[in-house]
């Protein structure tokens, strides 16, 4: 456990916009179903098979990995077959799903000596537990890319973005420590893309949220395009409603 604690600085807790690869090795075709399983780098969130995780360690120096292994479940051959009552597959009352089922197991692996620690395990450092939980709960980047290739939605360009005016007013936006320019709000903040002002969003019906300063600024200045801070990402599918037109 001390070995893991000494490497906590190399463990990151992924943000909602972090791209996490956990279904296939970035170099080979190894998956969690492969004999050696899959190793997810807990700093870069790239996945590697057993033959390439050592190479990644030598290249990056990142020693902490989440090892994901899927093992095929054994199903009794003599189990009675039920007559389906629903026109469906893989649910109670429907047709049997003939695809094999897998049991997934996890452990923390520390390179270069491949020291194994069980997961879940209450004695693991909180940072590691939070990082692993977030990794397992997040939608895999491979899945996002697959869905994007299926949908292939045409991205529409807003006329406001196409003709966006950006003032040369000397405003420099800090990467952190944001605060509304007109009050003390530090959450639900919006960056105006024309003048760089950072202002709070709408006030909710119950009094929570912002103080409407971003909307008031639009009414006064007429600059319509703003982006919610903390949601800026190159991932168009994951951006959600981060960009707003007042």
ChimeraX attribute file (.defattr): number of C-alpha atoms within 10 A of each C-alpha:
attribute: neighborCount
match mode: 1-to-1
recipient: residues
	/A:1	11
	/A:2	7
	/A:3	10
	/A:4	20
	/A:5	13
	/A:6	9
	/A:7	13
	/A:8	15
	/A:9	11
	/A:10	15
	/A:11	22
	/A:12	17
	/A:13	18
	/A:14	20
	/A:15	14
	/A:16	15
	/A:17	15
	/A:18	18
	/A:19	20
	/A:20	26
	/A:21	23
	/A:22	28
	/A:23	22
	/A:24	23
	/A:25	23
	/A:26	15
	/A:27	12
	/A:28	13
	/A:29	11
	/A:30	22
	/A:31	23
	/A:32	24
	/A:33	18
	/A:34	16
	/A:35	13
	/A:36	16
	/A:37	21
	/A:38	29
	/A:39	32
	/A:40	27
	/A:41	27
	/A:42	25
	/A:43	18
	/A:44	17
	/A:45	22
	/A:46	21
	/A:47	29
	/A:48	30
	/A:49	24
	/A:50	18
	/A:51	14
	/A:52	17
	/A:53	24
	/A:54	18
	/A:55	12
	/A:56	16
	/A:57	17
	/A:58	12
	/A:59	9
	/A:60	11
	/A:61	13
	/A:62	22
	/A:63	24
	/A:64	26
	/A:65	27
	/A:66	26
	/A:67	27
	/A:68	23
	/A:69	20
	/A:70	19
	/A:71	15
	/A:72	11
	/A:73	11
	/A:74	10
	/A:75	9
	/A:76	7
	/A:77	6
	/A:78	6
	/A:79	7
	/A:80	7
	/A:81	8
	/A:82	11
	/A:83	10
	/A:84	14
	/A:85	10
	/A:86	11
	/A:87	9
	/A:88	13
	/A:89	13
	/A:90	11
	/A:91	12
	/A:92	12
	/A:93	14
	/A:94	15
	/A:95	17
	/A:96	15
	/A:97	11
	/A:98	8
	/A:99	7
	/A:100	9
	/A:101	13
	/A:102	14
	/A:103	11
	/A:104	13
	/A:105	15
	/A:106	19
	/A:107	19
	/A:108	24
	/A:109	21
	/A:110	20
	/A:111	16
	/A:112	14
	/A:113	9
	/A:114	13
	/A:115	14
	/A:116	15
	/A:117	17
	/A:118	14
	/A:119	17
	/A:120	14
	/A:121	11
	/A:122	9
	/A:123	10
	/A:124	16
	/A:125	14
	/A:126	10
	/A:127	15
	/A:128	21
	/A:129	17
	/A:130	13
	/A:131	18
	/A:132	25
	/A:133	14
	/A:134	16
	/A:135	24
	/A:136	14
	/A:137	8
	/A:138	18
	/A:139	16
	/A:140	18
	/A:141	18
	/A:142	15
	/A:143	14
	/A:144	16
	/A:145	12
	/A:146	12
	/A:147	12
	/A:148	13
	/A:149	10
	/A:150	9
	/A:151	8
	/A:152	9
	/A:153	9
	/A:154	6
	/A:155	7
	/A:156	6
	/A:157	8
	/A:158	11
	/A:159	8
	/A:160	12
	/A:161	12
	/A:162	8
	/A:163	8
	/A:164	14
	/A:165	13
	/A:166	12
	/A:167	11
	/A:168	9
	/A:169	9
	/A:170	8
	/A:171	10
	/A:172	8
	/A:173	12
	/A:174	7
	/A:175	8
	/A:176	8
	/A:177	7
	/A:178	19
	/A:179	17
	/A:180	22
	/A:181	15
	/A:182	13
	/A:183	12
	/A:184	13
	/A:185	17
	/A:186	15
	/A:187	17
	/A:188	18
	/A:189	26
	/A:190	27
	/A:191	21
	/A:192	22
	/A:193	19
	/A:194	18
	/A:195	17
	/A:196	18
	/A:197	19
	/A:198	24
	/A:199	30
	/A:200	27
	/A:201	21
	/A:202	17
	/A:203	14
	/A:204	11
	/A:205	7
	/A:206	6
	/A:207	9
	/A:208	9
	/A:209	16
	/A:210	21
	/A:211	21
	/A:212	14
	/A:213	21
	/A:214	27
	/A:215	20
	/A:216	16
	/A:217	16
	/A:218	16
	/A:219	12
	/A:220	9
	/A:221	11
	/A:222	12
	/A:223	21
	/A:224	19
	/A:225	20
	/A:226	24
	/A:227	18
	/A:228	20
	/A:229	18
	/A:230	17
	/A:231	16
	/A:232	15
	/A:233	13
	/A:234	9
	/A:235	14
	/A:236	11
	/A:237	12
	/A:238	16
	/A:239	14
	/A:240	11
	/A:241	9
	/A:242	16
	/A:243	17
	/A:244	12
	/A:245	13
	/A:246	14
